[in-house]
Amino acid sequence: MTANEFRPDKLWMERAFDRAAAHYDEAAILQREVAGRLLERMDWVRLAPHSILDLGAGTGWLTAKLRERYRKAQIVALDRSHAMLRRAQRRASWWRTQPCVRADAEALPFAAEGFDLVMSNFLLPWCHDLDRTFDGLARVIRPEGLLMFASVGPDTLIELRESWRAVDEYTHVNAFIDMHDVGDALVRARFADPVLDVERFTLTYPDVLSLMRDLKAMGLSNVTAGRRRGLTGRSALQRLENAYERYRLPDGRYPATIEVVYGHAWRPATLPQRPAADGAVAIPITSLRRRR
């Protein structure tokens, strides 16, 4: 299995979230819980943002909470899914519309240094190139602005991933990025003082099919390039259920682990120069002074 087979198929992903939009809020209990915890973390931050980007806004639950908290701020919701953004717009009041932008997080269509705060809830796993994503964010965040996010780590859905491995060699579960790799990417993008920590949640279901239906309702169905095309046969599903038995809890329910990675980092007042391949750092000519 190659790394490319685990890359998200962005067109398929967009369609998956479009299909999930109508029932997303009913299923996205964990997403709301984590979004609420992101907001609680802002209690410890000295920042009064005038402009905020909700990156990967989905149906706009977090966007609406940001409007309640920062009533004077200009808040923009960005997502790839048109159906999700339509629902985000419906959360706005009749007297204040909600600006929404349909775009890719890896190609942000904003001017440089336009946001004091970027918040992102469960968006990073759907990015192909984390370095490109963080470079773009470093560009659009103002000096001394803040990036606050939640993502998911590699232990997410580990029970489902391991059970599918007993069935066939296709990718059935999306690949997720380790916390240390996220931290390294923040440093490469020249963010300052990155802080990351992990929290684990366990969702439980009466059976394996209920678990898979819930993932689909949240837009978390398999969107990897190496996924199996076509329908999964009944015999394969039966083998999956048999393999999942080893994880069954004493109360008879089936667990699904979600490893949540929280992080924040500051955009420094001045982005430091990137060293060249030979380790040299370019010095602007205006900073040189002739000796007399």
BELQUI-V547705 format. One line per field, one symbol per residue. phi: phi as a letter, one per 30 degrees, with the letter a starting at -180 (. if undefined). psi: psi as a letter, one per 30 degrees, with the letter a starting at -180 (. if undefined). burial: b if it has 16 or more other ideal C-beta (glycine too) atoms within 10 Angstrom, else e. A space follows every 10 residues. Layout:
phi->???
psi->???
burial->???
This chain:
phi->.cdddcdddd dddedddddd edcdddcddd eddddddddd dddccdacdc bbcccidhdi ddeddddddc dcddcccbad dddddedddd ddddcbdcdb bcacdcbdcb ddhcbdbccb cicedccdbd dddddddddd ddeidbcbbb bbcdddhddd ddddddcacd dcbddbcded dddddddddi dchdbbbbbc cbcbbdaddd edddddddic ddbddcdddj dddddddddd ddddedcdde djdcdbdbcc ccabacddeb ddddddddjd cdceddddbd dc
psi->klefffkkje eeeeeeeeef eegefefhee eeeeeeeeee fffgkjkikf kkkjjhfbgg eeeeeeeeei fflkkkkklf jeeeeeeeef fllffjljkk kjlkfgikhl lkhfkfkkkk jheefgkeje eeeeeeefef klkglkkklk aklffkheee eeeeffeagl kfkkklkkee eeeeeeeegg lkhkkklkkk kjkklfleee eeeeeefggg lkglfglkkl kkleeeeeee eeefeffklf gflkljkjjk jklllkjlek klkkklegfk kkkkfffkkk k.
burial->eeeeebbbbb eebbebbbbb beebbebbeb beebbeebbe ebeeeeeebe bbbbbbbbbb bbbbbbbeeb eebebbbbbb bebbbebbee bbeeeeebeb eeebbbebeb eeebbbbbbb bbbbbbbeeb eebbbbbbbb bbeebbbbbb bbbeebbbbb bebbeebeeb bbbbbbbebe ebbebbeebb beebebeeee eebebeebee bbebbbbbbb bbbbebbeee eeeeebeebb eebbeebeee eebbbbbbbb bbbbbbbeee eeeeeeeeee eeeeeeeeee ee
